[in-house]
Amino acid sequence: MKKQHYCLPALLLAFAVCTVQAQQGAIVCKVDLKSLSSDRAVVDCRLFSAMRADPGSEPVKSDTLRYFLPRIVPGIYGAMNFGQYIHDFQALDAAGQTLPVTRLDTNTWEIRQARSLARVHYTVDDTWDYFEKEFANGFYKSAGSMWRRDSVMVINHNCLVGYFDKLKDLPYEVTYRHPAGFFGATAQPRKGGTDTTDVFRVRSYRALVDAPLLYSRPDTATFRVANAEILVSVYAEQPGRYAANLVSGVRKLLENQKDYLGGQLPVNRYAFLIYQVNSPRQGDYSFDALEHAQSALFLLMTNDLGSVSGIVSDVAAHEFFHIVTPLNIHSQLIEDYDFNNPKQSKHLWLYEGMTEYATMHMPVKQGQEPVEDFLKRVEKKIWESAKFDSTLSLTAMSENALARQDQYYNVYLKGALVGLCLDVQLRSWSNGHYGTQDLMHDLAAQLGPGKPFAEDDLFDRITKLTDPALRDFFLCYVEGTERLPLMAVFEKTGILWKKGDLRVNPEATEAQVKLRKAWLGQ
């Protein structure tokens, strides 16, 4: 039996890398992955003041301060409570004296006499051992961290480093101490270190969580696609050189996506981080992937190393399109994501549905697959979507995704079908010259990183860019629960839908053929 554990939406943003400067203040952390004790890593985070590069000079302006590990991270719709892996938590002043601390809940420590706070110090467990018993319930390893002293370390910073409630927008500098000979693969540029340390600097806690690390003995390959430098880094349980073998498939995929996006990519760096172990039974495989704005982390269990390229390419086809949304197009709720009490955006139809539609549409539009194969994908999504609650709108499901996880997967089904209907309607309105590719390009030009839209303004923004009639489309099919106008869409494009079967109508009119070619490129 083949199992797939697939964690798609990572609604974090990539932020520009910055230099940590004393005059603006910073959180400076050290994580020791080399001298593990009882399989626990040691973490030390110091507060550097806005006045001078010394800890303990009153960067905190209140008597109490709270330190958090995330309860939840984007892409996982269930509480993960990363604070449960923290032990021996201490808050200390500049002289090394302990300050009073109360643990308020699993993920929160309240520090008193906080004006004297210089640093916090604690140890962290490898999370994967704990995930095993809950993995089937949706608690995915791709958001966790693990370390095997002599072979590999998968690092998500949200497991190791936390944030202070009043200081979470300060820059972070994190130094990792690791075994000699290990390479830390990540999308973030290394800002210093030695053969056993790496220093990374980012603008904020959000940026830190958005940049996972894969430590192992190097098996890497790099190449360029248009304006972007691409890194492929692999850890495989069976030692060997595998990264170079993945380059051909990944390069082809990204070249097609670059052409689909208009010739350029909206990122300058991207990393594919791949961890592979053997499956306990021949023929079985499972995978778990979590997308980030400039990287994707893949955890694969398979005995067939030859299949890794195909699995990675299939998963990456969706994941890489997230560089459009939410990287360039996202709401204020995504910009200001709350790791402990998140308010969910109502626009998963955009972040995931439109991304999934682009993943389906690109191969046929770029001439990489026949129309018949595209129509089979559409058929499958129609019938799978019919199994979900038709009285729940996509916006309502999105806003309540944590409570309605039983309905969440429909965003990849109905959400993609919304993208299909929207694409055809736009092309019909523009005589074939403007579709969802153009819409996403124009939205990205208006918005982009650091320019979020207001939750309630998106539909009006789209209709202002395109056709006022689209406002009713969103009202009926995204905010409302009316059945999608699939029959009308297929009729417009000369596609027959009979007895659950989609096929090109050989007797389609000239106008239908013209619209279909504008839509599908064939």
Kinemage of the C-alpha trace (Angstrom):
@kinemage 1
@onewidth
@group {chain A} dominant
@subgroup {mainchain}
@vectorlist {calphas} color= white
{ca met a 1} P 0.000 0.000 0.000
{ca lys a 2} L 1.330 3.402 -0.882
{ca lys a 3} L 0.926 6.108 1.701
{ca gln a 4} L 1.159 9.809 1.104
{ca his a 5} L 1.481 12.344 3.905
{ca tyr a 6} L 1.528 15.682 2.188
{ca cys a 7} L 1.620 18.992 3.971
{ca leu a 8} L 1.162 21.671 1.348
{ca pro a 9} L 0.356 25.130 2.593
{ca ala a 10} L 3.045 27.087 4.148
{ca leu a 11} L 1.740 30.574 4.485
{ca leu a 12} L 4.932 32.323 5.550
{ca leu a 13} L 6.753 35.068 3.776
{ca ala a 14} L 10.363 35.371 2.748
{ca phe a 15} L 11.973 38.484 4.169
{ca ala a 16} L 15.170 40.129 3.065
{ca val a 17} L 18.281 38.969 4.872
{ca cys a 18} L 19.715 41.735 6.988
{ca thr a 19} L 22.830 42.461 8.988
{ca val a 20} L 22.240 42.340 12.730
{ca gln a 21} L 23.267 45.730 14.080
{ca ala a 22} L 23.606 46.645 17.730
{ca gln a 23} L 21.885 49.989 17.293
{ca gln a 24} L 18.608 48.364 16.262
{ca gly a 25} L 18.679 45.527 18.783
{ca ala a 26} L 18.643 41.819 18.071
{ca ile a 27} L 18.001 38.343 19.408
{ca val a 28} L 21.269 36.402 19.200
{ca cys a 29} L 21.012 32.641 19.681
{ca lys a 30} L 23.435 29.748 19.843
{ca val a 31} L 22.278 26.177 19.219
{ca asp a 32} L 24.656 23.313 20.027
{ca leu a 33} L 23.976 20.262 17.843
{ca lys a 34} L 27.431 18.810 18.400
{ca ser a 35} L 27.609 18.243 22.159
{ca leu a 36} L 24.236 16.557 22.622
{ca ser a 37} L 23.319 15.326 26.086
{ca ser a 38} L 20.572 12.683 26.418
{ca asp a 39} L 19.746 13.467 22.785
{ca arg a 40} L 18.984 17.068 23.730
{ca ala a 41} L 20.361 20.187 22.067
{ca val a 42} L 21.380 23.218 24.135
{ca val a 43} L 19.931 26.623 23.183
{ca asp a 44} L 20.988 30.022 24.481
{ca cys a 45} L 19.275 33.238 23.287
{ca arg a 46} L 20.560 36.666 24.275
{ca leu a 47} L 18.879 40.051 23.999
{ca phe a 48} L 21.112 42.762 22.593
{ca ser a 49} L 19.885 46.250 23.358
{ca ala a 50} L 19.132 49.058 20.986
{ca met a 51} L 21.809 51.196 22.670
{ca arg a 52} L 24.909 49.029 22.800
{ca ala a 53} L 26.085 45.556 21.834
{ca asp a 54} L 25.883 44.197 25.363
{ca pro a 55} L 23.209 42.052 26.925
{ca gly a 56} L 21.419 43.248 30.004
{ca ser a 57} L 21.239 46.999 29.259
{ca glu a 58} L 17.471 47.128 29.664
{ca pro a 59} L 16.251 46.265 26.135
{ca val a 60} L 13.010 45.321 27.877
{ca lys a 61} L 10.825 48.191 29.048
{ca ser a 62} L 8.415 46.259 31.258
{ca asp a 63} L 8.587 44.203 34.432
{ca thr a 64} L 7.389 41.001 32.764
{ca leu a 65} L 8.128 39.424 29.422
{ca arg a 66} L 6.830 36.244 27.858
{ca tyr a 67} L 8.847 33.786 25.803
{ca phe a 68} L 6.971 31.532 23.400
{ca leu a 69} L 7.590 28.427 21.356
{ca pro a 70} L 4.977 28.154 18.582
{ca arg a 71} L 1.754 26.306 19.229
{ca ile a 72} L 1.240 25.961 15.495
{ca val a 73} L 3.097 26.767 12.300
{ca pro a 74} L 1.756 27.600 8.850
{ca gly a 75} L 0.995 24.526 6.795
{ca ile a 76} L -0.074 22.370 9.753
{ca tyr a 77} L -3.743 22.637 10.700
{ca gly a 78} L -3.540 21.278 14.208
{ca ala a 79} L -1.818 22.257 17.452
{ca met a 80} L 1.750 20.945 17.585
{ca asn a 81} L 2.818 22.652 20.823
{ca phe a 82} L 6.556 22.847 20.244
{ca gly a 83} L 7.013 23.999 23.826
{ca gln a 84} L 6.509 20.416 24.987
{ca tyr a 85} L 10.057 19.573 23.838
{ca ile a 86} L 11.695 22.298 25.964
{ca his a 87} L 13.405 21.408 29.269
{ca asp a 88} L 15.368 23.153 32.021
{ca phe a 89} L 14.238 26.644 31.003
{ca gln a 90} L 16.100 29.471 32.746
{ca ala a 91} L 16.062 33.258 32.446
{ca leu a 92} L 19.272 35.016 33.512
{ca asp a 93} L 20.559 38.549 34.003
{ca ala a 94} L 23.898 39.878 32.748
{ca ala a 95} L 25.684 38.491 35.831
{ca gly a 96} L 24.285 35.014 35.254
{ca gln a 97} L 21.803 35.178 38.113
{ca thr a 98} L 18.472 33.466 37.539
{ca leu a 99} L 15.275 35.510 37.284
{ca pro a 100} L 11.833 34.285 38.396
{ca val a 101} L 10.000 32.307 35.690
{ca thr a 102} L 6.486 30.859 35.630
{ca arg a 103} L 5.440 28.407 32.942
{ca leu a 104} L 1.940 29.566 32.009
{ca asp a 105} L 1.158 26.743 29.608
{ca thr a 106} L 2.930 24.257 27.329
{ca asn a 107} L 4.379 26.940 25.070
{ca thr a 108} L 4.675 30.050 27.290
{ca trp a 109} L 7.138 31.150 29.980
{ca glu a 110} L 6.555 34.416 31.862
{ca ile a 111} L 9.751 36.093 33.062
{ca arg a 112} L 9.587 38.538 35.973
{ca gln a 113} L 12.141 41.259 36.729
{ca ala a 114} L 12.395 41.329 32.938
{ca arg a 115} L 14.175 44.711 32.822
{ca ser a 116} L 17.269 42.810 33.967
{ca leu a 117} L 16.876 39.986 31.446
{ca ala a 118} L 19.990 39.227 29.399
{ca arg a 119} L 19.306 35.734 28.066
{ca val a 120} L 17.267 32.542 28.241
{ca his a 121} L 18.822 29.087 28.327
{ca tyr a 122} L 17.239 25.633 27.873
{ca thr a 123} L 17.533 22.219 26.243
{ca val a 124} L 15.404 20.746 23.433
{ca asp a 125} L 14.417 17.179 22.570
{ca asp a 126} L 14.484 15.684 19.092
{ca thr a 127} L 10.781 15.930 18.134
{ca trp a 128} L 10.502 13.044 15.690
{ca asp a 129} L 10.385 10.354 18.368
{ca tyr a 130} L 7.314 12.042 19.815
{ca phe a 131} L 5.677 12.489 16.422
{ca glu a 132} L 5.657 8.761 15.654
{ca lys a 133} L 2.562 7.965 17.698
{ca glu a 134} L 0.641 10.954 16.323
{ca phe a 135} L 1.836 10.943 12.717
{ca ala a 136} L -1.345 9.329 11.357
{ca asn a 137} L -3.415 12.108 12.910
{ca gly a 138} L -1.750 14.793 10.827
{ca phe a 139} L 1.176 15.781 13.033
{ca tyr a 140} L 3.792 15.978 10.345
{ca lys a 141} L 7.505 15.462 10.784
{ca ser a 142} L 8.298 18.069 8.130
{ca ala a 143} L 7.537 20.767 10.726
{ca gly a 144} L 9.716 19.087 13.357
{ca ser a 145} L 13.423 18.542 13.963
{ca met a 146} L 15.656 15.539 14.448
{ca trp a 147} L 19.335 14.845 14.910
{ca arg a 148} L 21.507 11.792 14.510
{ca arg a 149} L 24.883 12.779 15.835
{ca asp a 150} L 27.003 11.190 13.105
{ca ser a 151} L 24.783 11.286 10.021
{ca val a 152} L 21.998 13.850 9.609
{ca met a 153} L 20.065 16.684 11.233
{ca val a 154} L 16.767 18.082 9.979
{ca ile a 155} L 16.194 21.496 11.541
{ca asn a 156} L 13.056 23.597 11.706
{ca his a 157} L 13.886 26.636 13.801
{ca asn a 158} L 10.391 26.721 15.346
{ca cys a 159} L 11.383 23.628 17.377
{ca leu a 160} L 14.528 25.202 18.813
{ca val a 161} L 14.210 28.960 18.952
{ca gly a 162} L 11.303 30.963 20.339
{ca tyr a 163} L 10.264 34.596 20.424
{ca phe a 164} L 9.515 37.259 23.018
{ca asp a 165} L 6.048 38.715 22.846
{ca lys a 166} L 7.156 42.346 22.676
{ca leu a 167} L 10.325 41.754 20.629
{ca lys a 168} L 9.373 39.287 17.892
{ca asp a 169} L 10.068 41.735 15.074
{ca leu a 170} L 13.701 42.213 16.071
{ca pro a 171} L 16.358 40.725 13.790
{ca tyr a 172} L 17.694 37.278 14.701
{ca glu a 173} L 21.218 35.949 14.507
{ca val a 174} L 21.490 32.198 15.045
{ca thr a 175} L 24.753 30.260 15.285
{ca tyr a 176} L 24.581 26.481 14.913
{ca arg a 177} L 27.414 24.311 16.237
{ca his a 178} L 27.530 21.046 14.288
{ca pro a 179} L 29.841 18.079 13.621
{ca ala a 180} L 32.859 18.742 11.425
{ca gly a 181} L 32.293 17.867 7.792
{ca phe a 182} L 28.565 18.604 7.879
{ca phe a 183} L 27.058 21.068 5.407
{ca gly a 184} L 24.025 23.151 6.369
{ca ala a 185} L 21.800 23.331 3.301
{ca thr a 186} L 19.264 26.160 3.363
{ca ala a 187} L 17.930 28.992 1.228
{ca gln a 188} L 19.440 31.548 3.617
{ca pro a 189} L 22.992 32.678 2.874
{ca arg a 190} L 25.588 31.792 5.505
{ca lys a 191} L 26.920 34.933 7.194
{ca gly a 192} L 29.979 33.484 8.894
{ca gly a 193} L 31.266 30.597 10.970
{ca thr a 194} L 33.951 27.927 11.016
{ca asp a 195} L 34.203 24.292 9.967
{ca thr a 196} L 31.921 23.426 12.907
{ca thr a 197} L 29.674 26.520 13.105
{ca asp a 198} L 27.313 28.376 10.807
{ca val a 199} L 25.925 31.875 11.369
{ca phe a 200} L 22.622 32.959 9.838
{ca arg a 201} L 21.026 36.406 10.077
{ca val a 202} L 17.436 37.226 9.221
{ca arg a 203} L 15.123 40.152 9.640
{ca ser a 204} L 12.593 38.644 12.061
{ca tyr a 205} L 11.332 35.513 13.758
{ca arg a 206} L 8.945 34.885 10.869
{ca ala a 207} L 11.876 34.856 8.459
{ca leu a 208} L 13.783 32.444 10.706
{ca val a 209} L 10.941 29.904 10.821
{ca asp a 210} L 10.670 30.157 7.055
{ca ala a 211} L 14.163 28.792 6.401
{ca pro a 212} L 14.663 25.113 7.393
{ca leu a 213} L 18.118 23.504 7.461
{ca leu a 214} L 19.365 20.087 6.389
{ca tyr a 215} L 22.698 19.139 7.951
{ca ser a 216} L 24.615 16.158 6.592
{ca arg a 217} L 27.775 15.333 4.738
{ca pro a 218} L 27.387 17.282 1.513
{ca asp a 219} L 25.583 15.795 -1.449
{ca thr a 220} L 24.544 18.924 -3.292
{ca ala a 221} L 24.106 20.404 -6.743
{ca thr a 222} L 23.440 23.962 -7.839
{ca phe a 223} L 22.212 25.446 -11.086
{ca arg a 224} L 20.472 28.541 -12.391
{ca val a 225} L 17.051 29.018 -13.939
{ca ala a 226} L 16.644 32.519 -15.332
{ca asn a 227} L 17.321 34.884 -12.414
{ca ala a 228} L 17.255 32.233 -9.660
{ca glu a 229} L 20.039 30.145 -8.120
{ca ile a 230} L 18.717 26.678 -7.246
{ca leu a 231} L 20.227 24.355 -4.624
{ca val a 232} L 19.452 20.636 -4.399
{ca ser a 233} L 20.704 18.960 -1.221
{ca val a 234} L 20.150 15.269 -0.414
{ca tyr a 235} L 20.606 13.045 2.586
{ca ala a 236} L 20.060 9.363 1.725
{ca glu a 237} L 20.186 6.476 4.173
{ca gln a 238} L 22.287 4.536 1.677
{ca pro a 239} L 25.426 6.664 1.170
{ca gly a 240} L 26.006 7.883 -2.350
{ca arg a 241} L 25.821 10.875 -4.664
{ca tyr a 242} L 22.219 11.544 -5.607
{ca ala a 243} L 21.778 15.300 -5.924
{ca ala a 244} L 23.309 15.494 -9.405
{ca asn a 245} L 20.861 12.852 -10.651
{ca leu a 246} L 17.920 14.998 -9.539
{ca val a 247} L 19.039 18.119 -11.357
{ca ser a 248} L 17.745 17.162 -14.795
{ca gly a 249} L 14.155 16.596 -13.674
{ca val a 250} L 14.046 19.582 -11.340
{ca arg a 251} L 15.622 21.868 -13.950
{ca lys a 252} L 13.077 20.839 -16.573
{ca leu a 253} L 10.224 21.459 -14.164
{ca leu a 254} L 11.504 24.898 -13.179
{ca glu a 255} L 12.196 25.906 -16.773
{ca asn a 256} L 8.565 25.137 -17.599
{ca gln a 257} L 7.366 27.044 -14.561
{ca lys a 258} L 9.586 29.981 -15.475
{ca asp a 259} L 8.046 30.103 -18.954
{ca tyr a 260} L 4.557 29.748 -17.503
{ca leu a 261} L 5.270 32.693 -15.181
{ca gly a 262} L 6.424 34.906 -18.027
{ca gly a 263} L 10.161 34.242 -18.258
{ca gln a 264} L 11.347 35.145 -14.752
{ca leu a 265} L 11.000 33.667 -11.271
{ca pro a 266} L 9.887 35.841 -8.344
{ca val a 267} L 12.771 34.591 -6.160
{ca asn a 268} L 16.525 34.780 -6.599
{ca arg a 269} L 17.362 31.754 -4.415
{ca tyr a 270} L 15.549 28.472 -3.812
{ca ala a 271} L 16.530 25.256 -2.026
{ca phe a 272} L 15.209 21.703 -2.372
{ca leu a 273} L 16.081 19.869 0.864
{ca ile a 274} L 15.564 16.115 0.543
{ca tyr a 275} L 15.785 13.492 3.285
{ca gln a 276} L 15.380 9.831 2.287
{ca val a 277} L 15.245 6.650 4.357
{ca asn a 278} L 14.360 3.104 3.394
{ca ser a 279} L 10.821 1.787 3.633
{ca pro a 280} L 10.319 -1.281 5.885
{ca arg a 281} L 8.491 -3.070 3.053
{ca gln a 282} L 9.519 -3.318 -0.570
{ca gly a 283} L 7.232 -1.297 -2.848
{ca asp a 284} L 5.845 0.962 -0.118
{ca tyr a 285} L 6.602 4.623 -0.025
{ca ser a 286} L 5.436 7.671 1.864
{ca phe a 287} L 6.345 11.288 1.682
{ca asp a 288} L 5.856 14.379 3.770
{ca ala a 289} L 6.640 17.819 2.394
{ca leu a 290} L 6.402 21.313 3.765
{ca glu a 291} L 6.678 24.362 1.550
{ca his a 292} L 8.446 27.583 2.435
{ca ala a 293} L 8.778 30.795 0.497
{ca gln a 294} L 12.308 30.038 -0.726
{ca ser a 295} L 12.645 26.330 -0.049
{ca ala a 296} L 10.828 23.036 0.267
{ca leu a 297} L 11.632 20.230 2.698
{ca phe a 298} L 10.905 16.690 1.475
{ca leu a 299} L 10.913 13.635 3.754
{ca leu a 300} L 10.778 10.442 1.700
{ca met a 301} L 10.496 6.816 2.747
{ca thr a 302} L 11.198 4.532 -0.189
{ca asn a 303} L 13.479 1.656 -1.173
{ca asp a 304} L 13.531 2.747 -4.796
{ca leu a 305} L 16.052 5.558 -5.048
{ca gly a 306} L 15.248 5.772 -8.733
{ca ser a 307} L 11.751 6.962 -7.837
{ca val a 308} L 12.981 9.881 -5.761
{ca ser a 309} L 13.349 12.159 -8.792
{ca gly a 310} L 9.768 11.518 -9.880
{ca ile a 311} L 8.341 12.003 -6.384
{ca val a 312} L 10.276 15.220 -5.839
{ca ser a 313} L 9.246 16.601 -9.231
{ca asp a 314} L 5.575 15.748 -8.650
{ca val a 315} L 5.537 17.382 -5.231
{ca ala a 316} L 7.707 20.320 -6.276
{ca ala a 317} L 5.373 21.144 -9.165
{ca his a 318} L 2.855 22.407 -6.623
{ca glu a 319} L 5.298 23.601 -4.001
{ca phe a 320} L 7.374 25.818 -6.241
{ca phe a 321} L 4.293 27.732 -7.415
{ca his a 322} L 3.960 29.005 -3.856
{ca ile a 323} L 6.631 31.548 -4.761
{ca val a 324} L 3.732 33.391 -6.426
{ca thr a 325} L 1.283 33.013 -3.573
{ca pro a 326} L 1.661 33.556 -0.712
{ca leu a 327} L 5.195 34.926 -1.270
{ca asn a 328} L 4.077 37.748 -3.551
{ca ile a 329} L 0.333 37.751 -2.947
{ca his a 330} L -0.960 37.440 0.613
{ca ser a 331} L -3.263 39.079 3.130
{ca gln a 332} L -2.442 41.015 6.269
{ca leu a 333} L -3.212 37.914 8.354
{ca ile a 334} L -0.388 36.071 6.612
{ca glu a 335} L 1.983 39.008 6.924
{ca asp a 336} L 1.364 39.154 10.696
{ca tyr a 337} L 0.979 35.438 11.364
{ca asp a 338} L 0.436 34.642 15.046
{ca phe a 339} L 2.229 31.388 15.905
{ca asn a 340} L 0.253 30.806 19.089
{ca asn a 341} L -3.219 32.175 18.359
{ca pro a 342} L -3.504 32.366 14.583
{ca lys a 343} L -6.516 33.860 12.884
{ca gln a 344} L -7.006 32.008 9.636
{ca ser a 345} L -7.237 33.816 6.316
{ca lys a 346} L -10.363 33.196 4.255
{ca his a 347} L -8.355 33.040 1.046
{ca leu a 348} L -7.022 29.466 0.937
{ca trp a 349} L -8.879 29.241 -2.389
{ca leu a 350} L -6.129 31.610 -3.621
{ca tyr a 351} L -3.095 30.297 -1.753
{ca glu a 352} L -3.790 26.619 -2.344
{ca gly a 353} L -6.594 26.364 -4.889
{ca met a 354} L -4.997 28.686 -7.446
{ca thr a 355} L -1.591 27.120 -6.798
{ca glu a 356} L -3.025 23.665 -7.454
{ca tyr a 357} L -4.763 24.912 -10.592
{ca ala a 358} L -1.499 26.371 -11.913
{ca thr a 359} L 0.177 23.018 -11.200
{ca met a 360} L -2.466 21.258 -13.319
{ca his a 361} L -2.594 23.900 -16.028
{ca met a 362} L 1.110 24.423 -16.630
{ca pro a 363} L 1.932 21.041 -18.267
{ca val a 364} L -0.860 21.298 -20.831
{ca lys a 365} L -0.331 25.012 -21.479
{ca gln a 366} L 3.406 24.478 -21.984
{ca gly a 367} L 2.792 21.525 -24.311
{ca gln a 368} L 4.242 18.964 -21.890
{ca glu a 369} L 1.096 16.819 -21.770
{ca pro a 370} L -1.915 16.321 -24.063
{ca val a 371} L -5.295 17.902 -23.424
{ca glu a 372} L -6.708 14.441 -22.674
{ca asp a 373} L -4.423 14.030 -19.658
{ca phe a 374} L -5.403 17.453 -18.336
{ca leu a 375} L -9.093 16.588 -18.664
{ca lys a 376} L -8.561 13.365 -16.714
{ca arg a 377} L -7.088 15.409 -13.858
{ca val a 378} L -10.083 17.716 -13.970
{ca glu a 379} L -12.517 14.769 -13.917
{ca lys a 380} L -10.810 13.331 -10.855
{ca lys a 381} L -11.049 16.601 -8.963
{ca ile a 382} L -14.742 16.981 -9.833
{ca trp a 383} L -15.667 13.577 -8.448
{ca glu a 384} L -13.434 13.806 -5.401
{ca ser a 385} L -14.790 17.253 -4.552
{ca ala a 386} L -18.345 15.891 -4.630
{ca lys a 387} L -17.555 13.884 -1.480
{ca phe a 388} L -17.167 17.031 0.620
{ca asp a 389} L -19.753 19.228 2.340
{ca ser a 390} L -21.402 21.286 -0.419
{ca thr a 391} L -23.049 23.610 2.128
{ca leu a 392} L -19.693 24.953 3.316
{ca ser a 393} L -18.228 27.806 1.269
{ca leu a 394} L -14.532 27.937 0.518
{ca thr a 395} L -14.104 31.152 2.500
{ca ala a 396} L -15.928 29.721 5.536
{ca met a 397} L -13.897 26.512 5.380
{ca ser a 398} L -10.712 28.537 5.112
{ca glu a 399} L -11.488 30.755 8.099
{ca asn a 400} L -12.351 27.644 10.135
{ca ala a 401} L -9.653 25.345 8.784
{ca leu a 402} L -8.417 24.367 12.249
{ca ala a 403} L -11.883 23.185 13.273
{ca arg a 404} L -12.925 21.767 9.874
{ca gln a 405} L -9.927 19.665 9.016
{ca asp a 406} L -12.285 17.042 7.638
{ca gln a 407} L -13.121 19.514 4.862
{ca tyr a 408} L -9.708 21.059 4.383
{ca tyr a 409} L -8.557 18.913 1.456
{ca asn a 410} L -11.390 20.293 -0.668
{ca val a 411} L -9.328 23.437 -1.135
{ca tyr a 412} L -7.124 21.415 -3.534
{ca leu a 413} L -10.197 20.095 -5.335
{ca lys a 414} L -12.924 22.731 -5.460
{ca gly a 415} L -10.303 25.447 -5.064
{ca ala a 416} L -8.526 24.246 -8.206
{ca leu a 417} L -11.849 24.029 -10.059
{ca val a 418} L -12.563 27.631 -9.063
{ca gly a 419} L -9.242 28.516 -10.707
{ca leu a 420} L -10.291 26.653 -13.860
{ca cys a 421} L -13.652 28.449 -14.073
{ca leu a 422} L -12.033 31.797 -13.346
{ca asp a 423} L -9.410 31.233 -16.043
{ca val a 424} L -11.997 30.458 -18.713
{ca gln a 425} L -14.228 33.359 -17.664
{ca leu a 426} L -11.296 35.767 -17.862
{ca arg a 427} L -10.285 34.452 -21.277
{ca ser a 428} L -13.852 34.680 -22.515
{ca trp a 429} L -14.068 38.278 -21.280
{ca ser a 430} L -10.735 39.219 -22.926
{ca asn a 431} L -11.202 37.360 -26.210
{ca gly a 432} L -8.561 34.859 -25.090
{ca his a 433} L -5.850 37.374 -24.254
{ca tyr a 434} L -6.023 37.429 -20.435
{ca gly a 435} L -6.235 34.530 -17.985
{ca thr a 436} L -5.266 33.579 -14.458
{ca gln a 437} L -1.561 33.631 -15.393
{ca asp a 438} L -1.935 37.312 -16.234
{ca leu a 439} L -4.106 37.987 -13.191
{ca met a 440} L -1.552 36.540 -10.783
{ca his a 441} L 1.229 38.489 -12.490
{ca asp a 442} L -0.711 41.749 -12.132
{ca leu a 443} L -1.619 41.083 -8.502
{ca ala a 444} L 2.016 40.325 -7.707
{ca ala a 445} L 3.062 43.586 -9.382
{ca gln a 446} L 0.572 45.530 -7.255
{ca leu a 447} L 1.379 43.747 -4.023
{ca gly a 448} L 4.560 41.746 -3.427
{ca pro a 449} L 6.467 41.001 -0.200
{ca gly a 450} L 5.684 43.557 2.458
{ca lys a 451} L 2.553 44.789 0.665
{ca pro a 452} L -0.315 42.612 1.897
{ca phe a 453} L -3.924 43.092 0.898
{ca ala a 454} L -6.722 43.541 3.411
{ca glu a 455} L -8.747 40.347 3.903
{ca asp a 456} L -11.988 41.937 2.666
{ca asp a 457} L -10.506 43.794 -0.303
{ca leu a 458} L -9.225 40.990 -2.526
{ca phe a 459} L -12.352 40.305 -4.575
{ca asp a 460} L -12.877 43.995 -5.279
{ca arg a 461} L -9.208 44.343 -6.212
{ca ile a 462} L -9.502 41.514 -8.751
{ca thr a 463} L -12.695 42.858 -10.313
{ca lys a 464} L -11.125 46.306 -10.608
{ca leu a 465} L -8.228 44.739 -12.514
{ca thr a 466} L -10.486 42.711 -14.779
{ca asp a 467} L -14.263 42.490 -15.217
{ca pro a 468} L -16.874 43.861 -12.765
{ca ala a 469} L -18.979 40.757 -13.481
{ca leu a 470} L -16.414 38.688 -11.578
{ca arg a 471} L -17.687 40.096 -8.285
{ca asp a 472} L -20.806 37.975 -8.670
{ca phe a 473} L -18.616 34.972 -9.528
{ca phe a 474} L -16.827 35.231 -6.186
{ca leu a 475} L -20.054 35.955 -4.336
{ca cys a 476} L -21.718 32.827 -5.716
{ca tyr a 477} L -18.920 30.268 -5.890
{ca val a 478} L -16.235 31.256 -3.357
{ca glu a 479} L -18.094 33.151 -0.649
{ca gly a 480} L -21.294 31.278 -1.494
{ca thr a 481} L -22.141 27.630 -1.980
{ca glu a 482} L -23.640 27.545 -5.462
{ca arg a 483} L -22.411 24.728 -7.707
{ca leu a 484} L -19.579 25.756 -9.960
{ca pro a 485} L -20.684 26.507 -13.569
{ca leu a 486} L -18.563 23.683 -14.964
{ca met a 487} L -21.025 22.679 -17.657
{ca ala a 488} L -21.115 26.229 -19.016
{ca val a 489} L -17.312 26.426 -18.899
{ca phe a 490} L -16.910 23.198 -20.834
{ca glu a 491} L -19.547 24.284 -23.341
{ca lys a 492} L -17.703 27.552 -23.985
{ca thr a 493} L -14.474 25.694 -24.752
{ca gly a 494} L -15.887 22.875 -26.875
{ca ile a 495} L -15.516 20.117 -24.297
{ca leu a 496} L -18.152 17.420 -23.858
{ca trp a 497} L -19.091 16.196 -20.382
{ca lys a 498} L -21.195 13.076 -20.644
{ca lys a 499} L -21.552 10.253 -18.143
{ca gly a 500} L -18.673 11.550 -16.088
{ca asp a 501} L -16.336 11.662 -19.045
{ca leu a 502} L -14.624 14.812 -20.341
{ca arg a 503} L -13.429 14.907 -23.932
{ca val a 504} L -12.839 17.399 -26.710
{ca asn a 505} L -15.897 17.848 -28.916
{ca pro a 506} L -14.843 17.077 -32.516
{ca glu a 507} L -17.738 19.238 -33.717
{ca ala a 508} L -16.805 22.304 -31.670
{ca thr a 509} L -17.400 25.667 -33.308
{ca glu a 510} L -14.580 27.908 -34.442
{ca ala a 511} L -15.206 30.239 -31.481
{ca gln a 512} L -15.083 27.326 -29.025
{ca val a 513} L -11.818 26.014 -30.508
{ca lys a 514} L -10.261 29.486 -30.398
{ca leu a 515} L -11.121 29.916 -26.714
{ca arg a 516} L -9.918 26.408 -25.840
{ca lys a 517} L -6.573 27.008 -27.556
{ca ala a 518} L -6.161 30.317 -25.749
{ca trp a 519} L -6.893 28.495 -22.493
{ca leu a 520} L -4.933 25.250 -22.981
{ca gly a 521} L -2.415 26.276 -25.603
{ca gln a 522} L -3.257 23.325 -27.894
